[in-house]
Amino acid sequence: MESQFGIRALLQNHPIIPVVNVESIDQLEPILDQLQQKSIHCIELTLRSDCAMEALEKALQIRPEGFAVGVGTLVSPEQVKAC
């Protein structure tokens, strides 16, 4: 059932999915680098901080090839629409 944006395949390929709350946009690139160094090729960004949407946009721009970026902790219809 692929109606869930390929989540089953994602979970099969990524047994560890770090859930990260970025408080400052400056944290993002070092976090992605650390994950890559540890052979972790995905991240779930929470939408709990003021810079969360900016972090999501930046992560999608700078992520390495094959690195999956997801979002979580959506708490409003506006966040759902934005994602």
C-alpha positions as CSV (number, residue, x, y, z in Angstrom):
1,M,0.0,0.0,0.0
2,E,1.9,3.0,-1.3
3,S,-0.7,5.6,-0.2
4,Q,1.4,6.5,2.8
5,F,4.2,8.1,0.7
6,G,6.4,5.0,0.7
7,I,6.7,4.9,4.5
8,R,7.1,1.1,4.5
9,A,10.1,1.2,2.2
10,L,11.6,4.1,4.1
11,L,11.3,2.1,7.4
12,Q,12.9,-1.0,5.8
13,N,15.8,1.1,4.5
14,H,16.3,3.1,7.7
15,P,16.0,1.1,10.9
16,I,17.0,4.2,12.9
17,I,15.1,7.5,12.4
18,P,16.4,10.2,14.6
19,V,13.7,12.7,15.8
20,V,15.3,16.1,16.2
21,N,14.0,19.4,17.4
22,V,16.2,22.2,15.9
23,E,16.2,25.3,18.1
24,S,18.6,27.2,15.9
25,I,19.1,27.0,12.1
26,D,22.9,26.9,12.8
27,Q,22.4,23.4,14.4
28,L,21.1,21.8,11.3
29,E,24.1,21.2,9.1
30,P,26.3,19.8,11.9
31,I,23.5,17.4,12.8
32,L,23.1,16.2,9.2
33,D,26.9,15.8,9.0
34,Q,27.0,13.8,12.3
35,L,24.2,11.5,11.1
36,Q,26.0,10.9,7.8
37,Q,29.2,10.0,9.6
38,K,27.3,7.4,11.6
39,S,25.8,6.0,8.4
40,I,22.3,7.3,9.3
41,H,20.7,8.6,6.2
42,C,17.4,10.1,7.5
43,I,16.0,12.5,10.0
44,E,12.6,13.5,11.3
45,L,12.4,17.2,12.1
46,T,9.8,18.2,14.7
47,L,7.8,21.4,14.2
48,R,8.1,22.5,17.8
49,S,10.6,25.4,17.4
50,D,10.2,28.8,15.9
51,C,12.7,28.0,13.1
52,A,11.3,24.5,12.3
53,M,9.9,25.3,8.9
54,E,13.1,27.1,7.9
55,A,15.1,24.1,9.1
56,L,12.9,21.8,7.0
57,E,13.4,23.9,3.9
58,K,17.2,24.1,4.5
59,A,17.5,20.4,5.2
60,L,15.7,19.7,1.9
61,Q,18.2,22.0,0.1
62,I,21.4,20.7,1.6
63,R,20.7,17.1,2.3
64,P,23.1,14.6,0.6
65,E,21.8,12.4,-2.2
66,G,19.7,9.6,-0.7
67,F,19.2,11.3,2.6
68,A,15.5,11.2,3.7
69,V,14.0,14.2,5.5
70,G,10.6,13.9,7.2
71,V,8.6,16.0,9.6
72,G,6.7,15.2,12.8
73,T,4.8,16.8,15.7
74,L,2.4,18.5,13.4
75,V,-0.1,20.3,15.6
76,S,-2.1,22.5,13.4
77,P,-3.9,22.4,10.0
78,E,-1.6,25.2,8.8
79,Q,1.5,23.0,9.5
80,V,-0.1,20.1,7.6
81,K,-0.7,22.4,4.6
82,A,2.8,23.8,4.7
83,C,4.4,20.4,4.7
